[in-house]
Amino acid sequence: MLRNIWQALNPRIRKPTIIKIPHDSEDGNKRIKSTYNLRFPQKKQELTRLTILSVFVFLLLGWTVYELFGPLSPNGIKNLAVSALERRDANELCRLADPVEISRLHLTPDNVTALLDNTLWSEPWAKMVKEKRDHTTPDMAVFETQWQTPTKQPYRKDVIGIFIIEDHQKSWHLVLSDVLYNTCIWKYGLIPGSRKNIDLSKKYGIIGIEDGYHGTYTYYR
């Protein structure tokens, strides 16, 4: 078969190549053996079209593999973060964050869950209903996500900012401590939410917050 394919793709060969593929089918209790004939193009124009189609298919497959298994883009991390917030999956949120932030601020799935249980996850059926990309630089992307729930009274805009930043290894990460802070603002309002974030963080062992805009850390006393 490989020889036939080589002959078909060789532009010097004009004669069409036919590959026979055995095929079995059933008609009642009878098994019928037949053959599929796969014909490669005879004319050079047909070969050109086949080559272009093959290149397109390979490029599409390559792009699909890259999207599935390659490094995550800021938009991809945002989608995973929103899904984790909706599913109440603190393990996934910690996985999306920078390991440096996780280590420095003592973030764990347990204390992330405890804080969110007092903010976004205290409201049943909290769902993201709208989003927009608010700010972008070569090493940062900010998304404004609007959340609604049947029971919560809105405080101005029901927006939770999601910061995605790039580290020194050129990998994108969620700024988890900033997301937790923004859920407090979403739940309690600006000034009360800021105080509530510090109180809840200290209560559950989260020792500070990372500034998504500057990449610096502020530690609570």
Residue pairs with C-beta under 8 A, 6 or more apart in sequence:
1 19
4 17
4 18
4 19
4 40
5 17
5 19
5 40
7 13
7 17
8 16
8 17
8 40
8 41
8 47
9 40
9 47
11 44
11 47
14 42
14 43
15 42
16 39
16 40
16 41
16 42
17 39
17 40
18 37
18 38
18 39
18 40
19 37
19 38
19 40
20 35
20 36
20 37
20 38
21 35
21 36
21 37
21 38
22 33
22 34
22 35
23 33
23 34
23 35
23 36
24 31
24 32
24 33
24 34
25 31
25 32
25 34
26 32
40 50
41 47
41 49
41 50
71 170
71 171
71 172
72 80
72 172
73 172
74 136
74 141
74 164
74 172
75 133
75 141
77 96
77 164
77 172
77 173
77 174
78 131
78 141
78 143
78 145
78 162
78 164
80 92
80 96
81 93
81 96
81 162
81 174
81 179
82 128
82 131
82 145
82 162
83 89
83 92
84 90
84 92
84 93
84 96
85 93
85 116
85 120
85 126
85 128
85 179
86 126
86 127
86 128
88 113
88 116
88 121
90 109
90 110
90 112
90 113
90 116
91 109
93 109
93 112
93 174
93 176
93 179
94 102
94 107
94 108
94 109
94 112
94 176
96 173
96 174
96 176
97 107
97 173
97 174
97 175
97 176
98 165
98 167
98 173
98 174
98 175
100 167
101 107
101 173
101 175
101 176
101 177
101 210
102 108
102 176
104 207
104 208
104 210
104 217
105 177
105 206
105 207
105 208
105 209
105 210
105 217
106 205
106 206
106 207
107 176
107 177
107 206
108 205
110 204
111 204
111 205
111 206
112 176
112 180
113 121
114 200
114 203
114 204
115 180
115 183
115 184
115 200
115 201
115 204
115 206
116 180
116 183
118 187
118 196
118 200
119 180
119 183
119 184
119 186
119 187
119 188
119 196
119 200
120 126
120 147
120 160
120 183
120 186
120 187
122 187
123 149
123 151
123 152
123 187
124 149
124 150
124 151
125 149
125 150
126 147
126 148
126 149
126 152
127 147
127 148
127 149
128 145
128 146
128 147
129 146
129 147
129 148
130 145
130 146
131 143
131 144
131 145
131 146
132 143
132 144
133 141
133 142
133 143
134 142
134 143
134 144
134 161
135 141
135 142
136 142
138 166
139 165
139 166
140 163
140 164
140 165
140 166
140 212
140 213
141 163
141 164
141 165
141 172
142 161
142 162
142 163
142 164
142 212
143 161
143 162
143 164
144 159
144 160
144 161
145 159
145 160
145 161
145 162
146 157
146 158
146 159
146 160
147 158
147 159
147 160
147 186
148 158
152 158
152 187
155 186
155 188
155 189
156 189
158 186
159 182
159 186
160 179
160 182
160 183
160 185
160 186
161 178
161 179
161 182
161 212
162 174
162 179
162 182
163 174
163 175
163 178
163 179
163 212
163 213
164 172
164 173
164 174
164 175
165 172
165 173
165 175
165 212
165 215
166 172
166 173
167 173
175 210
175 212
177 206
177 208
177 209
177 210
178 209
178 210
178 211
178 212
180 197
180 201
180 206
180 209
181 193
181 194
181 197
181 209
184 193
184 194
184 196
184 197
184 200
185 193
185 194
185 197
186 193
187 193
187 196
188 196
197 209
198 220
200 206
201 207
201 208
201 209
201 220
202 220
207 219
207 220
208 217
208 218
208 219
208 220
209 217
209 218
209 220
210 216
210 217
211 217
211 218
